[in-house]
Amino acid sequence: MIVFAIPIFSQLETVMRHVLNWFHSNLGLTWAWSIVATTVVVRMLLVPLTIRQIHSTQALQKHAPQMKEIQKKYKHDRQKQNEELMKFYRENKINPAAACLPMLLQLPVFIALYYTLKHFQSNFHPGAHADLSFLHFIPSISAGTTAHWGGYVLLVVYVASQMASSLFMMTTVDKTQRTLFMVMPLVFVFIIARFPAGLVLYWVTTNLWTVGQGLITRRLVSRTPAPVAEKRSSRTPPKDDGSSGNGARHESPPPKPAPSASQRPRQVRRKKRRTSRR
């Protein structure tokens, strides 16, 4: 499998190299801002899939009580539970995979940028006077993240932005899963610290995009209200649904017919007495 994957990685690296070179040569951006511009273009291309992700998330939130009932009903039979859930998804036109598509489609971009930065010196030949810095606190985007104190600042921004983006993306999961997603950046930061600084810059940019997108979505898209169960007390009268506890149906008495003209009581009009004038 690795033999077939190497040509794919090489082609992805070639495409990323041309994209970064176009932003740097034609628009006059530095290499660091070329990475930011590439990230923005990728996220703009993923906007249609992001809209589907939002609709899928709202549908999952709307039908969450029914899904929990299915899981509770077939909790001892996982195969039957999965079959009933898939049937429920088809009937209500829910696609759970739509929530993961934007993240999965960014994986090739992440891999291509990793290999481009890894072979940056041999691919671009920037020279000694090339500007590889970012905002004057990252000296080189091709160097390791922890090679300079600015990389640690970038890692702190990564952890904060990843936690904030998780809050907007994981709105339908329970508290346990949400806590897990909040702890994951603290674990991954030790792995990402070994990557080039430009790769962390890409991930920070896409996290900030997700946060801004979540803020705009909350303002424009109405939030799906969660179904609230009816609270009943000992004084709450039972609902009269037309059937008793033993299954017998209560029949209401038929309405009384209107009285006919002959049966109506006779009204007697009194004559007014005329007073004679004297």
C-alpha positions as CSV (number, residue, x, y, z in Angstrom):
1,M,0.0,0.0,0.0
2,I,2.9,2.3,0.7
3,V,4.2,1.8,-2.8
4,F,1.0,3.1,-4.3
5,A,0.7,5.9,-1.8
6,I,4.1,7.5,-2.6
7,P,3.1,8.7,-6.1
8,I,-0.1,10.1,-4.8
9,F,1.8,12.1,-2.1
10,S,4.2,13.3,-4.8
11,Q,1.3,14.5,-7.0
12,L,-0.3,16.3,-4.0
13,E,3.0,17.9,-3.2
14,T,3.4,19.2,-6.8
15,V,-0.1,20.7,-6.8
16,M,0.5,22.4,-3.4
17,R,3.9,23.7,-4.6
18,H,2.3,25.4,-7.7
19,V,-0.5,26.9,-5.6
20,L,1.9,28.4,-3.1
21,N,4.2,29.7,-5.9
22,W,1.2,31.3,-7.7
23,F,0.2,33.3,-4.5
24,H,3.8,34.2,-3.9
25,S,4.8,35.2,-7.5
26,N,1.5,36.7,-8.8
27,L,0.0,38.3,-5.7
28,G,3.3,39.2,-4.0
29,L,2.4,37.5,-0.8
30,T,5.0,36.1,1.5
31,W,5.3,32.3,1.9
32,A,3.5,32.4,5.2
33,W,0.6,34.5,3.9
34,S,0.5,32.3,0.9
35,I,-0.3,29.4,3.2
36,V,-3.1,31.5,4.9
37,A,-4.5,32.4,1.4
38,T,-4.5,28.7,0.4
39,T,-6.3,27.8,3.6
40,V,-9.0,30.4,2.9
41,V,-9.5,29.2,-0.7
42,V,-9.8,25.6,0.5
43,R,-12.4,26.5,3.1
44,M,-14.4,28.6,0.6
45,L,-14.5,25.6,-1.7
46,L,-15.9,23.5,1.1
47,V,-18.7,25.9,1.9
48,P,-21.4,23.8,0.1
49,L,-20.4,20.8,2.1
50,T,-20.3,22.9,5.2
51,I,-23.9,23.9,4.7
52,R,-24.8,20.2,4.3
53,Q,-22.9,19.6,7.5
54,I,-25.0,22.2,9.3
55,H,-28.3,20.8,8.0
56,S,-27.2,17.3,9.0
57,T,-26.3,18.5,12.5
58,Q,-29.7,20.2,12.9
59,A,-31.5,17.0,11.7
60,L,-29.5,14.9,14.2
61,Q,-30.4,17.3,17.0
62,K,-34.1,17.3,16.0
63,H,-34.4,13.5,15.9
64,A,-32.2,12.9,18.9
65,P,-35.0,11.7,21.2
66,Q,-36.2,9.1,18.7
67,M,-32.7,7.9,18.1
68,K,-32.2,7.4,21.9
69,E,-35.4,5.4,22.1
70,I,-34.2,3.1,19.3
71,Q,-30.8,2.7,21.1
72,K,-32.6,2.0,24.4
73,K,-35.0,-0.5,22.8
74,Y,-32.3,-2.6,21.1
75,K,-29.5,-2.0,23.6
76,H,-28.9,-5.8,24.0
77,D,-28.8,-6.4,20.2
78,R,-26.2,-4.1,18.5
79,Q,-26.9,-5.5,15.0
80,K,-30.6,-4.9,15.2
81,Q,-29.9,-1.5,16.7
82,N,-27.7,-0.5,13.8
83,E,-30.3,-1.8,11.3
84,E,-33.1,0.2,12.9
85,L,-30.9,3.4,13.1
86,M,-30.0,3.1,9.4
87,K,-33.7,2.6,8.5
88,F,-34.5,5.7,10.6
89,Y,-31.8,7.7,8.8
90,R,-33.3,6.7,5.4
91,E,-36.8,7.5,6.4
92,N,-35.9,10.9,7.7
93,K,-33.3,11.7,5.0
94,I,-30.4,12.0,7.5
95,N,-26.8,11.6,6.5
96,P,-24.5,11.3,9.5
97,A,-21.4,11.2,7.3
98,A,-22.1,14.7,6.0
99,A,-20.8,16.1,9.3
100,C,-17.3,14.5,8.7
101,L,-16.9,15.3,5.0
102,P,-15.3,18.8,5.3
103,M,-12.8,17.5,7.8
104,L,-11.9,14.4,5.7
105,L,-11.5,16.5,2.5
106,Q,-8.9,18.7,4.3
107,L,-6.7,15.7,5.0
108,P,-5.1,15.6,1.5
109,V,-4.4,19.4,1.8
110,F,-2.7,18.7,5.1
111,I,-0.6,15.9,3.7
112,A,0.4,17.9,0.6
113,L,1.4,21.0,2.7
114,Y,3.4,18.7,5.1
115,Y,5.6,17.3,2.2
116,T,5.9,20.7,0.6
117,L,7.3,22.3,3.7
118,K,9.5,19.3,4.4
119,H,11.1,19.7,0.9
120,F,10.8,23.5,0.9
121,Q,14.4,24.3,0.5
122,S,14.9,21.9,-2.4
123,N,11.7,22.9,-4.2
124,F,11.7,26.7,-4.0
125,H,15.4,27.6,-3.4
126,P,14.4,30.7,-1.4
127,G,17.9,31.8,-0.6
128,A,19.4,33.4,2.4
129,H,17.3,36.7,2.1
130,A,13.9,35.1,1.5
131,D,11.1,36.1,3.8
132,L,9.9,32.9,5.5
133,S,8.7,34.6,8.7
134,F,5.2,35.2,9.9
135,L,4.2,38.4,11.8
136,H,7.8,38.8,13.0
137,F,7.5,36.1,15.7
138,I,7.8,33.0,13.5
139,P,11.3,33.2,11.9
140,S,10.8,30.4,9.4
141,I,7.7,28.4,8.4
142,S,9.8,25.5,7.1
143,A,11.6,25.1,10.4
144,G,10.3,23.1,13.4
145,T,7.6,24.7,15.5
146,T,9.6,24.4,18.7
147,A,12.8,25.8,17.1
148,H,11.9,29.3,18.2
149,W,9.8,30.8,21.1
150,G,7.3,32.1,18.6
151,G,6.4,28.5,17.8
152,Y,5.2,28.0,21.4
153,V,2.9,31.0,21.0
154,L,1.5,29.4,17.9
155,L,0.9,26.1,19.7
156,V,-1.1,28.0,22.4
157,V,-3.2,29.6,19.7
158,Y,-3.7,26.2,18.1
159,V,-5.0,24.6,21.3
160,A,-7.4,27.6,22.0
161,S,-8.7,27.7,18.5
162,Q,-9.1,23.9,18.3
163,M,-11.2,23.9,21.5
164,A,-13.3,26.8,20.3
165,S,-14.0,25.1,16.9
166,S,-14.9,21.9,18.7
167,L,-17.6,23.8,20.7
168,F,-19.2,24.9,17.4
169,M,-18.9,21.6,15.6
170,M,-19.9,19.1,18.4
171,T,-23.3,20.6,19.3
172,T,-25.3,17.3,19.2
173,V,-23.0,15.0,21.2
174,D,-23.3,14.3,24.8
175,K,-21.2,15.9,27.6
176,T,-18.8,12.9,27.7
177,Q,-17.9,13.0,24.1
178,R,-17.7,16.8,24.1
179,T,-15.2,16.6,27.0
180,L,-13.2,14.1,25.1
181,F,-13.0,16.5,22.1
182,M,-12.0,19.3,24.4
183,V,-9.1,17.2,25.8
184,M,-7.8,15.9,22.5
185,P,-6.0,19.2,21.5
186,L,-4.0,19.0,24.7
187,V,-2.9,15.5,23.6
188,F,-2.3,16.3,20.0
189,V,-0.2,19.4,20.7
190,F,2.8,17.2,21.6
191,I,2.5,15.5,18.1
192,I,1.9,18.7,16.2
193,A,4.8,20.4,17.9
194,R,7.1,18.2,15.8
195,F,5.6,19.5,12.5
196,P,6.9,22.5,10.6
197,A,5.6,25.9,11.8
198,G,3.8,26.5,8.5
199,L,1.7,23.4,9.0
200,V,0.5,24.6,12.4
201,L,-0.2,27.9,10.8
202,Y,-2.5,26.2,8.3
203,W,-4.4,24.4,11.1
204,V,-4.7,27.5,13.2
205,T,-6.2,29.4,10.2
206,T,-8.7,26.6,9.4
207,N,-9.7,26.6,13.1
208,L,-10.3,30.3,13.2
209,W,-12.4,30.0,10.0
210,T,-14.5,27.4,11.7
211,V,-15.0,29.6,14.7
212,G,-16.0,32.6,12.6
213,Q,-18.3,30.4,10.5
214,G,-20.0,29.1,13.7
215,L,-20.6,32.6,14.9
216,I,-22.2,33.6,11.6
217,T,-24.3,30.4,11.5
218,R,-25.7,31.0,14.9
219,R,-26.9,34.4,13.8
220,L,-28.3,33.5,10.5
221,V,-29.6,30.0,11.0
222,S,-32.4,29.4,13.6
223,R,-31.4,27.0,16.2
224,T,-33.4,23.8,16.3
225,P,-35.3,23.7,19.7
226,A,-34.8,20.6,21.7
227,P,-38.0,18.7,22.4
228,V,-39.2,19.2,26.0
229,A,-41.1,16.4,27.8
230,E,-44.3,17.4,29.4
231,K,-43.9,17.7,33.2
232,R,-46.7,15.9,35.1
233,S,-47.5,16.1,38.8
234,S,-49.9,14.3,41.1
235,R,-52.4,17.0,40.5
236,T,-52.2,16.9,36.7
237,P,-55.4,15.3,35.4
238,P,-54.9,12.4,33.0
239,K,-55.4,13.1,29.3
240,D,-58.8,12.1,28.0
241,D,-57.9,10.3,24.7
242,G,-61.3,8.6,24.5
243,S,-60.1,5.2,25.9
244,S,-59.9,3.8,29.4
245,G,-57.2,1.7,30.9
246,N,-58.8,-1.6,30.0
247,G,-59.1,-0.6,26.3
248,A,-62.9,0.2,26.4
249,R,-63.8,3.3,24.6
250,H,-66.0,5.8,26.3
251,E,-68.9,6.8,24.1
252,S,-70.3,10.3,24.6
253,P,-74.1,10.5,24.8
254,P,-75.8,11.5,21.5
255,P,-76.9,15.2,21.3
256,K,-80.6,15.9,22.1
257,P,-82.7,16.7,19.1
258,A,-83.9,20.2,18.7
259,P,-87.6,20.6,19.7
260,S,-90.1,20.9,16.8
261,A,-92.4,23.8,16.3
262,S,-95.4,22.0,17.8
263,Q,-93.4,21.0,20.9
264,R,-92.2,24.5,21.6
265,P,-93.9,26.2,24.6
266,R,-96.6,28.6,23.7
267,Q,-95.8,32.2,24.4
268,V,-98.7,34.4,25.6
269,R,-98.6,38.0,25.0
270,R,-100.2,40.4,27.5
271,K,-102.3,43.2,26.2
272,K,-101.7,46.6,27.6
273,R,-104.6,48.3,29.3
274,R,-105.6,51.6,28.0
275,T,-106.4,54.3,30.6
276,S,-109.4,56.5,29.7
277,R,-109.0,60.1,30.0
278,R,-111.4,61.9,32.3
